[in-house]
Amino acid sequence: MVQVPGAARRAAAFRRMRDARSSEVAEDYVELVGDLIAEHGSARLTDLADCLGVAPATAAKALQRLQREGLVETRPYRSITLTAAGEAMAAVSRERHRIVHDFLVALGVSGETAEADAEGIEHHVSPETLTLFERLTERLRAGL
């Protein structure tokens, strides 16, 4: 068996990426459900599908998974609601997004680009990096 230098480190990094990808969809859905409820008073399957640019059947399948995981509650002909766990996940995801967005804007990235980039980065950034993003954002804003 050939030993590859740094293989364990790389394997851990790939494992972290796979974990982030698997939770990315759940985070996007619960965040969007929360946003729709806050903006419109309810979240419906068709609204989710439209906002995410997916077919209603795709959104329904994702919602079934989220319900099994205890993140949302769905009932026929009713709006979708978040459970306490879903609300917590949405809040954490929203905060990560805010930190990444603010950091990118502080670097000089346009608001529109920062918004798009933050949407992808937020799911893959480590807590350590987020903390540094926050510190650097404060320094950049203070002109240090």
C-alpha positions as CSV (number, residue, x, y, z in Angstrom):
1,M,0.0,0.0,0.0
2,V,1.4,3.4,-1.0
3,Q,1.4,6.1,1.7
4,V,0.4,9.5,0.3
5,P,1.9,12.4,2.3
6,G,-0.9,14.4,3.9
7,A,-3.5,11.8,3.0
8,A,-5.2,11.9,6.5
9,R,-5.4,15.7,6.3
10,R,-6.9,15.6,2.8
11,A,-9.3,12.9,3.8
12,A,-10.5,15.0,6.7
13,A,-10.9,18.0,4.4
14,F,-12.9,16.0,1.8
15,R,-15.1,14.5,4.6
16,R,-15.8,18.1,5.9
17,M,-16.8,19.1,2.3
18,R,-19.1,16.2,1.9
19,D,-20.8,16.9,5.2
20,A,-21.2,20.6,4.2
21,R,-22.7,19.6,0.9
22,S,-25.2,17.3,2.6
23,S,-26.4,20.0,5.0
24,E,-26.4,22.8,2.4
25,V,-29.8,21.9,0.9
26,A,-31.4,21.6,4.4
27,E,-29.9,24.9,5.5
28,D,-31.1,26.7,2.3
29,Y,-34.6,25.3,2.7
30,V,-35.1,26.1,6.4
31,E,-33.6,29.6,5.9
32,L,-36.0,30.2,3.0
33,V,-39.0,28.9,4.9
34,G,-38.2,31.3,7.7
35,D,-37.7,34.2,5.4
36,L,-41.0,33.5,3.6
37,I,-42.9,33.3,6.9
38,A,-41.3,36.6,8.0
39,E,-42.0,38.3,4.8
40,H,-45.4,36.9,3.8
41,G,-46.8,35.2,6.9
42,S,-46.5,31.8,5.4
43,A,-44.4,29.5,3.4
44,R,-45.9,27.3,0.7
45,L,-44.4,24.5,-1.4
46,T,-44.9,26.5,-4.6
47,D,-43.2,29.5,-3.1
48,L,-40.2,27.4,-2.1
49,A,-40.0,25.8,-5.5
50,D,-40.2,29.2,-7.3
51,C,-37.6,30.8,-5.1
52,L,-35.2,28.0,-5.4
53,G,-35.8,27.5,-9.1
54,V,-36.7,23.8,-8.7
55,A,-39.8,21.8,-9.7
56,P,-42.5,21.4,-7.0
57,A,-41.8,17.7,-6.9
58,T,-38.1,18.4,-6.0
59,A,-39.1,20.8,-3.3
60,A,-41.7,18.3,-1.9
61,K,-39.0,15.6,-1.8
62,A,-36.6,17.9,0.1
63,L,-39.4,18.9,2.5
64,Q,-40.1,15.2,3.3
65,R,-36.5,14.7,4.2
66,L,-36.6,17.9,6.4
67,Q,-39.7,16.6,8.1
68,R,-38.1,13.3,8.8
69,E,-35.1,15.2,10.3
70,G,-37.4,17.2,12.5
71,L,-36.7,20.6,10.9
72,V,-40.1,21.4,9.4
73,E,-43.7,20.5,9.8
74,T,-45.9,20.1,6.8
75,R,-49.6,19.2,6.5
76,P,-51.7,18.9,3.4
77,Y,-53.2,22.3,2.2
78,R,-51.4,24.1,5.0
79,S,-48.3,26.3,5.0
80,I,-44.9,24.9,6.0
81,T,-43.6,25.7,9.5
82,L,-40.2,25.4,11.1
83,T,-39.7,23.3,14.2
84,A,-37.5,24.7,17.0
85,A,-34.6,22.8,15.5
86,G,-35.4,24.2,12.0
87,E,-35.5,27.8,13.4
88,A,-32.2,27.2,15.1
89,M,-30.6,25.9,11.9
90,A,-32.0,28.8,9.9
91,A,-30.7,31.4,12.5
92,V,-27.2,29.8,12.3
93,S,-27.2,29.7,8.5
94,R,-28.4,33.3,8.3
95,E,-25.7,34.5,10.7
96,R,-22.9,32.7,8.8
97,H,-24.3,34.3,5.6
98,R,-24.2,37.7,7.2
99,I,-20.6,37.3,8.4
100,V,-19.4,36.2,5.0
101,H,-21.4,38.9,3.2
102,D,-20.1,41.7,5.5
103,F,-16.5,40.5,5.1
104,L,-16.7,40.5,1.3
105,V,-18.3,43.9,1.2
106,A,-15.6,45.2,3.6
107,L,-13.0,43.9,1.1
108,G,-14.6,45.9,-1.6
109,V,-16.7,43.3,-3.3
110,S,-20.0,44.8,-4.7
111,G,-23.1,44.1,-2.6
112,E,-24.7,42.0,-5.4
113,T,-21.6,39.9,-5.9
114,A,-21.0,39.5,-2.1
115,E,-24.6,38.3,-1.8
116,A,-24.1,35.6,-4.5
117,D,-20.7,34.5,-3.2
118,A,-21.8,34.4,0.4
119,E,-24.6,32.0,-0.5
120,G,-22.1,29.4,-1.5
121,I,-19.3,30.2,1.0
122,E,-21.5,30.2,4.0
123,H,-22.1,26.4,3.9
124,H,-18.4,25.5,3.6
125,V,-16.6,27.9,5.9
126,S,-15.2,26.7,9.2
127,P,-16.0,28.3,12.6
128,E,-12.4,29.4,12.9
129,T,-12.5,31.1,9.5
130,L,-15.8,32.8,10.4
131,T,-14.3,34.2,13.5
132,L,-11.4,35.6,11.6
133,F,-13.8,37.1,9.0
134,E,-15.6,38.9,11.7
135,R,-12.4,40.3,13.2
136,L,-11.0,41.4,9.9
137,T,-14.4,43.0,8.9
138,E,-14.2,45.1,12.1
139,R,-10.6,46.1,11.3
140,L,-11.5,47.0,7.7
141,R,-14.5,49.0,8.8
142,A,-12.4,50.9,11.3
143,G,-9.8,51.6,8.6
144,L,-7.0,49.7,10.4
